């Protein structure tokens, strides 16, 4: 394993598959579940115009093995897209994704969203 692969980091991005465009302006929270009964918020950031964060959520000394949860606040995103009181209230408000980091590799957790559903996977 070369030096670059040995340095772990956690990244994400959001794609709105209903429009084929990046999910920009979405608030993303990262929670640490080291103690499952007392989760701790580590960081929050908003996606940029490309649906990505400007820097990794975890990297360097903060990147550790353990269980984490990303929360994507998509309700605000859909409300800001022009839904009025006369239109349907968004089905999804926040999307939690709990996962475990077990090695010092790059973990990329993308989120594909649409008004009625979502999908995720371990990216590269």
LINNOR-V847972 format. One record per pair of residues at least 6 apart in sequence whose C-alpha atoms are under 7 Angstrom apart, sorted by sequence separation. I is the first residue (numbers start at 1). J is the second residue. D is the distance in Angstrom with one decimal. If there is no record, write none. Layout:
BEGIN
{{I;J;D} {I;J;D}}
END
This chain:
BEGIN
{{15;21;6.0} {16;22;5.7} {33;39;4.9} {47;53;4.8} {48;54;6.9} {112;118;5.5} {113;119;6.7} {15;22;4.4} {16;23;5.3} {32;39;5.6} {33;40;6.8} {46;53;6.4} {112;119;5.2} {14;22;6.0} {15;23;5.1} {31;39;6.3} {32;40;5.2} {45;53;6.9} {111;119;6.0} {112;120;6.2} {14;23;5.0} {31;40;5.4} {32;41;6.3} {111;120;4.8} {31;41;4.3} {32;42;6.6} {110;120;5.7} {30;41;5.9} {31;42;5.5} {109;120;6.8} {110;121;6.4} {30;42;5.6} {78;90;6.6} {109;121;6.2} {30;43;5.4} {109;122;5.3} {110;123;6.5} {29;43;5.9} {30;44;6.2} {108;122;5.9} {109;123;5.9} {29;44;4.3} {75;90;6.2} {108;123;4.9} {28;44;5.5} {29;45;6.7} {108;124;5.7} {27;44;6.9} {28;45;5.4} {75;92;5.9} {107;124;6.9} {27;45;5.8} {28;46;5.9} {74;92;6.7} {75;93;3.9} {27;46;4.4} {74;93;5.5} {75;94;6.3} {26;46;5.2} {27;47;6.7} {73;93;6.1} {74;94;5.6} {25;46;5.3} {26;47;5.3} {73;94;4.4} {25;47;4.9} {72;94;5.4} {73;95;6.5} {24;47;5.2} {25;48;6.0} {71;94;6.3} {72;95;5.0} {92;115;6.9} {24;48;5.3} {71;95;5.4} {72;96;6.5} {91;115;6.5} {92;116;6.9} {24;49;5.0} {71;96;4.4} {90;115;6.5} {91;116;6.0} {24;50;6.5} {70;96;5.6} {71;97;6.4} {22;49;6.9} {24;51;4.7} {69;96;6.4} {70;97;5.2} {22;50;5.4} {23;51;4.7} {69;97;5.4} {70;98;6.5} {22;51;4.5} {69;98;4.1} {68;98;5.7} {69;99;6.3} {68;99;5.6} {34;66;6.3} {67;99;5.7} {68;100;6.1} {34;67;6.2} {67;100;4.3} {33;67;5.2} {66;100;5.5} {67;101;6.4} {32;67;6.4} {33;68;5.3} {66;101;5.3} {15;51;6.4} {32;68;4.7} {65;101;4.8} {66;102;6.7} {14;51;5.0} {31;68;5.5} {32;69;6.6} {65;102;5.0} {13;51;5.3} {14;52;6.6} {30;68;7.0} {31;69;5.0} {65;103;6.4} {13;52;4.4} {30;69;5.8} {31;70;6.4} {12;52;6.3} {13;53;6.9} {30;70;4.7} {12;53;7.0} {29;70;5.6} {30;71;6.5} {28;70;6.8} {29;71;5.1} {28;71;5.7} {29;72;6.7} {28;72;4.7} {11;56;4.9} {27;72;6.1} {28;73;6.4} {10;56;5.5} {11;57;5.9} {26;72;6.8} {27;73;5.4} {9;56;6.3} {10;57;5.5} {26;73;6.1} {10;58;5.0} {26;74;6.2} {9;58;5.3} {10;59;6.6} {9;59;4.3} {8;59;6.0} {26;77;5.9} {8;60;6.9} {25;77;6.9} {7;60;6.9} {9;63;6.2} {8;63;6.3} {17;112;6.2} {8;104;4.3} {9;105;6.9} {10;106;6.1} {11;107;6.4} {12;108;5.4} {14;110;5.9} {15;111;6.4} {16;112;5.9} {17;113;5.9} {18;114;5.1} {7;104;5.9} {8;105;4.5} {9;106;4.9} {10;107;4.8} {11;108;4.8} {12;109;4.8} {13;110;4.9} {14;111;4.8} {15;112;4.9} {16;113;4.8} {17;114;5.8} {6;104;5.7} {7;105;6.4} {8;106;4.9} {9;107;6.1} {10;108;5.8} {11;109;6.4} {12;110;4.9} {13;111;6.3} {14;112;5.9} {15;113;6.2} {16;114;5.8} {6;105;6.1} {5;105;6.0}}
END
